[in-house]
Amino acid sequence: MPLATLRAVADTPNGSPIDLATIVKAYDVRGLAPQQLDETVAHALGAAAADVLGVAGKAGQGDGTLVIGHDMRPTSPTLVDAFARGVTDRGGDVLVIGLCSTDGLYFASGHLGAPGAMFTASHNPAAYNGIKMCFAGAKPVGTGTGLDEVRSLAQQFLDTAGTDGGGVPVAPRTGTRSDRDLLGEYAAHLRTLVPLGGSRPLKVVVDAGNGMAGLTAPAVLGTEAGLTELPLEVVPMYFELDGTFPNHEANPLEPANLVDLQEAVVEHGGDIGLAFDGDADRVFVVDEKGDPVSPSAVTAMVALRELAKSPGATILHNLITSRAVPEQVSAAGGTPVRTRVGHSFIKAEMARTGAVFGGEHSAHFYFKDFWGADTGMLAAMHVLAALGEQDGPLSELVAEFDPYSASGEINSTVTDVAGTTAAVRERWEARGGVVDTMDGLTVSSPEGEQPAWWFNLRPSNTEPLLRLNAEGADAATMERVRDEVLAQVRGGDA
């Protein structure tokens, strides 16, 4: 299609175009805003996304719309405006759904059959912002599935801005922008997947961390979106949308950020506590005693509920989840499939295998009924339903799903990642350990050895770190393995 006049984009604040390789990661865009991600960069990325996601030049044709949502960070609205201009400059239409959770954006993409972009930096501190993109039907955009092309094309636009014929080419027919609130439809859809009307009354303490669950929890679990009242008493914590995170970082993976919720559950006599990250695509669960529930236990619990609906179905779990997950899936007649860590791998396997559900140790939970995408709220609803269908406390319910002892993820800074990993492999393999290199180094106890154990040592993609996860049949076994591996990794026993 012939191109009309060209619109140049200005340089970034430091006087030269940014190297997008510094902010375009494996799965998303993420950087300091506005130092690395400003309106100029967002405009170029929007224009590139229009081309790569297939809406450029299709304005007014029905299939040329890109959906955009954003979180509560102060920089999000202006970045959305700039990104939207990039899309419309390239001849694509834009539908802005405003404030939403990341799974709210995935809902919009699936429900409307349109590609999408979500402005969020998830659990990162307030100084950051970012973009998660997807094709129509919430299909992931990452390295190898479109994000490389977005980066390269946007970089071209930035590098040629201000030169003759450079910048973002403006299409002969530019697109239009419209706005629509989908919160009510999102909430109604989730309620069709997990009806909670028949639950026994539950007191649910929810820590939104000043993130997007402050918007979605009242809509889904309450009546803010005009839905009928559920037998849930929601005790709100930090529901005020505030991207400066005045109470604590919205990263429940860090134990310090769970303390307020743990104390509140006990103080209010709650049946359960739910903690969401900043963009509310992950959920962490606390029982009535204030004790954290392992994401692996949540994975096993939800897996069995999905298998009850789809007997014999495939369930995915990444290789760091507890061995209890595949054991319980197999015992229930399902087919467990082990994957690498990372949502791009899980989502690709969801599509390849037709799995009904997938879970990660990081509290990402994926559902076939939700276009294969991850949603913290839907996982939370499954746990609420399981708890509400029986009379016992949550601690008793989850005990059957959490029989082993796990270390959690432990990071160690090392100077030679490959050499250290090789030395650890040599030692444990010499002892008869079963070695697997699907994602980093996994070593399992020799066949027949009791108590059984395993550990995984995985390099960071961005830092000189090795991440250790260990599990044992009991605490003493896990601690023995954990401590010996850490001593070797950290040089005390090389």
C-alpha positions as CSV (number, residue, x, y, z in Angstrom):
1,M,0.0,0.0,0.0
2,P,1.5,3.4,-0.9
3,L,2.4,5.6,2.1
4,A,1.5,9.2,2.6
5,T,3.6,11.9,4.2
6,L,6.0,10.9,6.9
7,R,5.8,12.1,10.5
8,A,9.1,12.3,12.3
9,V,9.4,11.5,15.9
10,A,11.5,13.6,18.2
11,D,14.6,12.4,20.0
12,T,14.4,11.1,23.5
13,P,15.2,13.5,26.4
14,N,18.9,12.7,26.4
15,G,19.2,14.0,22.9
16,S,19.5,10.7,21.0
17,P,17.2,7.9,20.2
18,I,17.1,5.2,22.8
19,D,18.4,1.7,22.1
20,L,15.2,-0.3,22.4
21,A,17.2,-3.5,23.2
22,T,17.6,-2.0,26.7
23,I,13.8,-2.0,27.4
24,V,12.4,-4.7,25.1
25,K,12.7,-7.9,27.2
26,A,11.9,-11.5,26.4
27,Y,8.1,-11.1,27.0
28,D,7.4,-7.4,27.2
29,V,8.6,-3.8,27.2
30,R,9.8,-2.5,30.5
31,G,11.9,0.5,31.6
32,L,12.1,3.6,33.6
33,A,9.4,6.2,32.6
34,P,10.0,8.7,31.2
35,Q,13.8,8.2,31.2
36,Q,13.7,5.1,28.9
37,L,10.0,4.9,28.0
38,D,8.5,8.2,27.1
39,E,5.9,9.5,24.6
40,T,8.3,9.4,21.7
41,V,9.3,5.8,22.3
42,A,5.6,4.8,22.9
43,H,4.6,6.5,19.7
44,A,7.2,4.5,17.7
45,L,6.3,1.2,19.4
46,G,2.6,1.8,18.7
47,A,3.3,2.4,15.0
48,A,5.4,-0.8,14.9
49,A,2.8,-2.8,16.8
50,A,0.2,-1.7,14.3
51,D,2.2,-3.3,11.5
52,V,3.3,-6.5,13.4
53,L,0.0,-7.2,15.0
54,G,-1.9,-6.8,11.7
55,V,-4.0,-3.7,12.0
56,A,-2.0,-1.2,9.9
57,G,-3.9,0.0,6.9
58,K,-7.2,-1.6,8.0
59,A,-8.9,1.4,9.5
60,G,-12.7,1.1,9.3
61,Q,-12.6,-2.5,8.1
62,G,-13.7,-4.1,11.3
63,D,-10.6,-6.3,11.7
64,G,-8.2,-3.4,12.0
65,T,-8.7,-2.5,15.7
66,L,-6.1,-2.8,18.5
67,V,-7.3,-2.7,22.1
68,I,-5.3,-0.8,24.7
69,G,-5.6,-0.9,28.5
70,H,-3.5,0.5,31.3
71,D,-2.8,0.3,35.0
72,M,-2.8,3.0,37.7
73,R,0.8,4.2,37.2
74,P,0.9,8.0,36.8
75,T,2.8,7.8,33.5
76,S,0.3,5.3,31.9
77,P,-2.3,7.7,30.4
78,T,0.1,9.8,28.4
79,L,2.0,6.7,27.2
80,V,-1.3,5.2,26.1
81,D,-2.2,8.4,24.1
82,A,1.2,8.3,22.3
83,F,1.0,4.6,21.6
84,A,-2.5,5.1,20.2
85,R,-1.4,7.9,17.9
86,G,1.3,5.5,16.6
87,V,-1.4,2.9,15.7
88,T,-3.7,5.4,14.1
89,D,-0.9,7.0,12.2
90,R,-0.3,3.6,10.6
91,G,-3.9,3.3,9.6
92,G,-5.2,1.2,12.4
93,D,-8.2,1.8,14.7
94,V,-7.8,1.9,18.5
95,L,-10.2,1.0,21.2
96,V,-9.0,2.2,24.6
97,I,-10.6,0.4,27.6
98,G,-8.9,2.5,30.2
99,L,-8.0,1.3,33.6
100,C,-7.9,-2.5,33.8
101,S,-5.9,-5.5,35.0
102,T,-3.7,-7.4,32.6
103,D,-6.1,-10.2,32.5
104,G,-8.8,-7.6,31.8
105,L,-6.9,-6.7,28.6
106,Y,-6.6,-10.4,27.7
107,F,-10.4,-10.7,28.2
108,A,-10.9,-7.8,25.8
109,S,-8.5,-9.4,23.2
110,G,-10.3,-12.7,23.4
111,H,-13.8,-11.4,23.7
112,L,-13.4,-9.0,20.8
113,G,-11.0,-11.0,18.7
114,A,-8.6,-8.1,18.5
115,P,-4.9,-7.7,19.3
116,G,-4.0,-5.8,22.4
117,A,-1.5,-3.8,24.4
118,M,-1.4,-3.4,28.2
119,F,0.5,-0.6,29.8
120,T,1.9,-1.9,33.0
121,A,5.2,-2.7,34.8
122,S,3.5,-5.4,36.8
123,H,5.1,-5.7,40.2
124,N,8.0,-3.3,39.5
125,P,8.5,-0.1,41.5
126,A,6.7,3.1,40.7
127,A,9.5,4.5,38.5
128,Y,8.9,1.9,35.9
129,N,6.3,1.3,33.2
130,G,6.0,-1.1,30.3
131,I,3.9,-2.8,27.7
132,K,2.6,-6.3,27.3
133,M,1.2,-7.1,23.9
134,C,-0.9,-9.9,22.4
135,F,-2.3,-11.0,19.1
136,A,-6.1,-11.5,18.7
137,G,-7.4,-14.1,21.1
138,A,-4.9,-13.1,23.7
139,K,-2.1,-15.1,21.9
140,P,1.3,-14.1,23.3
141,V,3.7,-11.7,21.7
142,G,7.3,-12.3,22.9
143,T,10.7,-13.1,21.6
144,G,10.2,-15.3,18.5
145,T,6.5,-14.4,18.3
146,G,6.5,-10.8,17.1
147,L,8.3,-8.8,19.8
148,D,11.6,-8.8,17.9
149,E,9.8,-7.4,14.9
150,V,8.1,-4.7,16.9
151,R,11.5,-3.7,18.4
152,S,13.3,-3.6,15.1
153,L,10.6,-1.6,13.3
154,A,10.2,0.9,16.2
155,Q,14.0,1.3,16.4
156,Q,14.0,2.1,12.6
157,F,11.4,4.8,13.2
158,L,13.4,6.3,16.1
159,D,16.7,6.1,14.3
160,T,15.5,7.9,11.2
161,A,13.4,10.5,12.9
162,G,14.3,14.0,11.9
163,T,16.0,12.9,8.6
164,D,14.6,13.3,5.2
165,G,11.9,10.7,4.7
166,G,12.4,9.3,8.2
167,G,10.2,8.6,11.2
168,V,6.8,6.9,11.3
169,P,5.2,6.7,7.9
170,V,1.6,8.0,8.1
171,A,-0.9,5.9,6.2
172,P,-3.1,7.5,3.5
173,R,-6.1,6.8,5.7
174,T,-5.4,7.2,9.4
175,G,-7.3,5.4,12.0
176,T,-9.7,6.5,14.7
177,R,-9.8,6.2,18.5
178,S,-12.8,5.1,20.6
179,D,-13.2,4.4,24.3
180,R,-15.2,1.6,26.0
181,D,-15.5,0.3,29.6
182,L,-15.4,-3.5,29.7
183,L,-15.1,-4.1,33.4
184,G,-18.6,-5.3,33.8
185,E,-18.4,-7.7,30.9
186,Y,-15.0,-9.0,32.3
187,A,-16.5,-9.6,35.7
188,A,-19.6,-11.3,34.3
189,H,-17.5,-13.6,32.2
190,L,-15.4,-14.8,35.1
191,R,-18.5,-15.5,37.1
192,T,-19.8,-17.8,34.4
193,L,-16.6,-19.8,34.6
194,V,-16.6,-20.2,38.4
195,P,-20.1,-19.6,39.9
196,L,-19.7,-18.7,43.6
197,G,-23.4,-18.1,44.5
198,G,-23.7,-21.5,46.2
199,S,-20.7,-21.0,48.5
200,R,-21.0,-21.0,52.2
201,P,-20.4,-17.4,53.6
202,L,-16.7,-16.5,53.6
203,K,-14.8,-13.6,54.9
204,V,-12.2,-12.7,52.3
205,V,-9.4,-10.3,53.0
206,V,-8.0,-8.8,49.8
207,D,-4.7,-6.9,49.6
208,A,-4.7,-5.1,46.3
209,G,-1.4,-3.4,47.0
210,N,-2.8,-0.1,45.5
211,G,-2.8,-2.0,42.2
212,M,-5.5,-3.0,39.7
213,A,-7.2,-5.5,42.0
214,G,-8.6,-2.4,43.8
215,L,-10.7,-2.0,40.7
216,T,-11.4,-5.7,39.7
217,A,-12.0,-7.3,43.1
218,P,-15.0,-5.1,43.9
219,A,-16.4,-5.8,40.4
220,V,-15.9,-9.6,40.4
221,L,-16.4,-10.5,44.1
222,G,-18.7,-7.6,44.9
223,T,-21.5,-5.6,43.3
224,E,-19.5,-2.6,41.9
225,A,-20.1,-3.8,38.3
226,G,-23.8,-4.3,38.8
227,L,-23.7,-8.0,39.4
228,T,-25.6,-9.9,42.1
229,E,-24.3,-10.1,45.6
230,L,-22.2,-13.2,46.5
231,P,-22.0,-14.8,49.9
232,L,-18.6,-13.2,50.4
233,E,-17.6,-10.5,52.9
234,V,-14.7,-8.7,51.3
235,V,-12.3,-6.9,53.7
236,P,-10.4,-4.4,51.5
237,M,-6.8,-3.5,51.9
238,Y,-5.1,-0.8,49.9
239,F,-7.8,-0.7,47.2
240,E,-7.0,2.9,46.4
241,L,-5.4,3.0,42.9
242,D,-2.0,4.5,43.4
243,G,0.9,3.8,41.2
244,T,3.4,5.2,43.7
245,F,2.6,2.2,46.0
246,P,2.5,4.1,49.3
247,N,1.9,1.0,51.5
248,H,4.2,-1.7,50.0
249,E,5.4,-2.8,46.6
250,A,2.7,-4.7,44.7
251,N,4.9,-7.8,44.6
252,P,3.5,-10.6,46.8
253,L,6.4,-12.9,45.8
254,E,8.5,-11.0,48.3
255,P,7.5,-12.3,51.8
256,A,7.8,-8.8,53.3
257,N,4.9,-7.6,51.1
258,L,2.6,-10.3,52.5
259,V,3.0,-9.3,56.1
260,D,0.2,-6.8,56.2
261,L,-2.2,-9.3,54.7
262,Q,-1.1,-12.1,57.0
263,E,-1.8,-9.9,60.1
264,A,-5.1,-8.6,58.7
265,V,-6.5,-12.1,58.1
266,V,-5.8,-13.1,61.7
267,E,-7.1,-9.7,63.0
268,H,-10.4,-9.9,61.1
269,G,-10.9,-13.6,61.5
270,G,-10.8,-14.1,57.8
271,D,-11.3,-17.4,56.1
272,I,-8.8,-16.6,53.4
273,G,-6.5,-13.8,52.3
274,L,-5.7,-12.9,48.7
275,A,-2.8,-10.7,47.6
276,F,-2.5,-9.5,44.0
277,D,0.4,-8.0,42.2
278,G,0.3,-4.6,40.5
279,D,-1.5,-5.6,37.3
280,A,-3.5,-8.3,39.1
281,D,-2.5,-11.1,36.8
282,R,-1.0,-13.1,39.7
283,V,-2.6,-14.0,43.0
284,F,-1.0,-15.3,46.3
285,V,-3.2,-17.0,48.9
286,V,-3.0,-16.9,52.7
287,D,-4.9,-19.3,55.0
288,E,-7.0,-18.5,58.0
289,K,-3.9,-18.7,60.3
290,G,-2.0,-16.1,58.2
291,D,0.3,-18.7,56.7
292,P,1.1,-18.5,52.9
293,V,-0.3,-21.2,50.7
294,S,2.2,-22.5,48.2
295,P,1.4,-21.6,44.5
296,S,2.1,-25.3,43.8
297,A,-0.7,-26.3,46.2
298,V,-3.0,-23.8,44.4
299,T,-1.9,-25.3,41.1
300,A,-2.8,-28.8,42.3
301,M,-6.1,-27.7,43.7
302,V,-7.2,-25.9,40.6
303,A,-5.9,-28.7,38.4
304,L,-8.2,-31.2,40.1
305,R,-11.2,-28.9,39.7
306,E,-10.5,-28.5,36.0
307,L,-10.1,-32.3,35.6
308,A,-13.5,-32.8,37.3
309,K,-14.9,-30.8,34.3
310,S,-12.7,-32.4,31.7
311,P,-11.7,-35.9,32.7
312,G,-8.4,-37.1,31.4
313,A,-7.3,-33.6,30.2
314,T,-3.8,-32.3,30.1
315,I,-2.4,-30.1,32.9
316,L,0.8,-28.1,32.5
317,H,3.2,-27.2,35.3
318,N,6.6,-25.6,35.1
319,L,9.6,-27.6,36.4
320,I,9.8,-25.7,39.6
321,T,6.4,-26.5,40.9
322,S,6.2,-29.2,43.5
323,R,6.3,-32.8,42.4
324,A,3.0,-33.1,44.2
325,V,1.4,-31.4,41.2
326,P,2.1,-34.1,38.5
327,E,1.5,-36.9,41.1
328,Q,-1.9,-35.6,42.0
329,V,-2.8,-34.9,38.3
330,S,-1.8,-38.4,37.4
331,A,-3.8,-39.9,40.3
332,A,-6.8,-38.0,39.2
333,G,-6.5,-39.5,35.6
334,G,-5.1,-36.4,34.0
335,T,-2.0,-36.0,31.9
336,P,0.7,-33.8,33.5
337,V,3.1,-32.0,31.1
338,R,6.3,-30.4,32.5
339,T,7.4,-27.1,30.9
340,R,10.2,-24.6,31.1
341,V,9.7,-21.5,33.4
342,G,8.1,-18.5,31.7
343,H,4.7,-17.6,30.4
344,S,5.7,-17.8,26.7
345,F,6.6,-21.5,27.1
346,I,3.4,-22.2,29.1
347,K,1.2,-20.4,26.6
348,A,2.9,-22.2,23.6
349,E,2.3,-25.5,25.3
350,M,-1.3,-24.6,26.2
351,A,-1.9,-24.2,22.5
352,R,0.1,-27.2,21.4
353,T,-1.3,-29.7,23.9
354,G,-4.8,-28.4,24.3
355,A,-4.2,-28.3,28.1
356,V,-7.2,-27.1,30.2
357,F,-5.0,-25.5,32.9
358,G,-1.4,-24.6,33.7
359,G,0.4,-23.3,36.8
360,E,3.7,-21.8,37.7
361,H,5.6,-21.5,41.0
362,S,5.4,-17.7,40.6
363,A,1.6,-17.8,40.9
364,H,0.8,-17.4,37.2
365,F,-2.3,-19.5,36.4
366,Y,-3.4,-20.2,32.8
367,F,-6.9,-21.4,31.7
368,K,-8.1,-22.8,28.4
369,D,-11.4,-21.2,29.2
370,F,-9.7,-17.9,29.3
371,W,-8.0,-18.1,25.9
372,G,-5.0,-19.9,27.4
373,A,-4.0,-16.7,29.2
374,D,-3.1,-16.1,32.8
375,T,-5.6,-14.6,35.3
376,G,-5.1,-14.2,39.0
377,M,-8.7,-13.5,39.6
378,L,-10.0,-16.7,38.0
379,A,-7.5,-18.8,40.1
380,A,-8.6,-16.9,43.2
381,M,-12.3,-17.8,42.4
382,H,-11.4,-21.5,42.1
383,V,-9.8,-21.4,45.5
384,L,-12.8,-19.6,47.0
385,A,-15.2,-22.1,45.4
386,A,-13.2,-25.1,46.7
387,L,-13.2,-23.5,50.2
388,G,-16.8,-22.6,50.1
389,E,-17.9,-26.1,49.0
390,Q,-16.7,-27.7,52.3
391,D,-16.8,-26.8,56.0
392,G,-13.2,-27.1,57.0
393,P,-10.6,-24.3,57.2
394,L,-8.3,-23.5,54.2
395,S,-5.3,-24.8,56.1
396,E,-6.8,-28.3,56.2
397,L,-8.0,-28.1,52.6
398,V,-4.6,-27.3,51.2
399,A,-2.6,-29.7,53.3
400,E,-3.4,-32.6,51.0
401,F,-2.0,-30.6,48.1
402,D,1.3,-29.6,49.8
403,P,2.9,-32.8,51.2
404,Y,6.5,-31.9,50.7
405,S,9.0,-29.3,51.9
406,A,10.2,-26.6,49.5
407,S,13.0,-24.0,49.8
408,G,11.4,-21.3,47.7
409,E,13.7,-19.5,45.2
410,I,17.1,-18.5,46.5
411,N,19.3,-16.2,44.4
412,S,23.2,-16.3,44.4
413,T,25.5,-13.9,42.6
414,V,28.2,-15.8,40.8
415,T,31.1,-14.8,38.5
416,D,31.0,-17.9,36.3
417,V,27.5,-19.1,35.8
418,A,28.3,-21.9,33.4
419,G,31.3,-23.1,35.3
420,T,29.5,-23.2,38.6
421,T,26.6,-25.0,37.1
422,A,28.9,-27.6,35.5
423,A,30.7,-28.2,38.9
424,V,27.4,-28.7,40.7
425,R,26.3,-31.2,38.0
426,E,29.5,-33.1,38.2
427,R,29.3,-33.6,42.0
428,W,25.6,-34.6,42.1
429,E,25.7,-36.8,39.0
430,A,28.7,-38.7,40.5
431,R,26.5,-39.6,43.4
432,G,23.9,-41.1,41.1
433,G,21.6,-38.0,40.8
434,V,19.3,-38.0,37.8
435,V,20.1,-35.0,35.6
436,D,17.7,-33.1,33.4
437,T,18.7,-29.9,31.5
438,M,15.3,-28.8,30.2
439,D,15.7,-25.4,31.9
440,G,19.0,-24.9,33.7
441,L,20.1,-27.9,35.8
442,T,17.6,-30.2,37.6
443,V,19.0,-33.0,39.7
444,S,16.7,-35.6,41.3
445,S,17.5,-38.2,43.9
446,P,18.7,-41.6,42.5
447,E,15.9,-44.1,41.7
448,G,14.6,-45.7,44.8
449,E,16.4,-43.4,47.3
450,Q,14.3,-42.3,50.2
451,P,13.6,-39.7,51.4
452,A,13.3,-38.3,47.8
453,W,14.5,-34.9,46.8
454,W,15.2,-32.7,43.8
455,F,16.7,-29.3,43.0
456,N,16.8,-26.9,40.1
457,L,19.6,-24.4,39.4
458,R,18.6,-21.9,36.8
459,P,20.6,-18.9,35.4
460,S,19.0,-15.4,35.3
461,N,18.4,-14.1,31.8
462,T,19.6,-10.6,32.7
463,E,22.0,-10.8,35.8
464,P,25.0,-12.9,36.9
465,L,22.7,-14.9,39.2
466,L,21.9,-18.6,39.8
467,R,18.4,-19.3,41.1
468,L,18.0,-22.4,43.4
469,N,14.8,-24.2,44.1
470,A,14.9,-27.4,46.2
471,E,12.3,-29.8,47.5
472,G,12.4,-32.8,49.7
473,A,10.1,-35.4,51.1
474,D,10.6,-33.7,54.5
475,A,12.2,-30.5,55.8
476,A,15.4,-32.1,57.0
477,T,16.0,-33.6,53.5
478,M,15.2,-30.4,51.7
479,E,17.5,-28.4,54.0
480,R,20.4,-30.8,53.6
481,V,20.2,-30.6,49.8
482,R,19.6,-26.8,49.8
483,D,22.5,-26.1,52.1
484,E,25.0,-28.3,50.2
485,V,24.1,-26.9,46.8
486,L,24.3,-23.3,48.2
487,A,27.7,-23.9,49.7
488,Q,29.0,-25.1,46.4
489,V,27.4,-22.3,44.4
490,R,28.7,-19.6,46.8
491,G,32.2,-20.9,46.8
492,G,32.3,-22.3,50.3
493,D,32.5,-25.9,49.1
494,A,33.7,-25.8,45.5
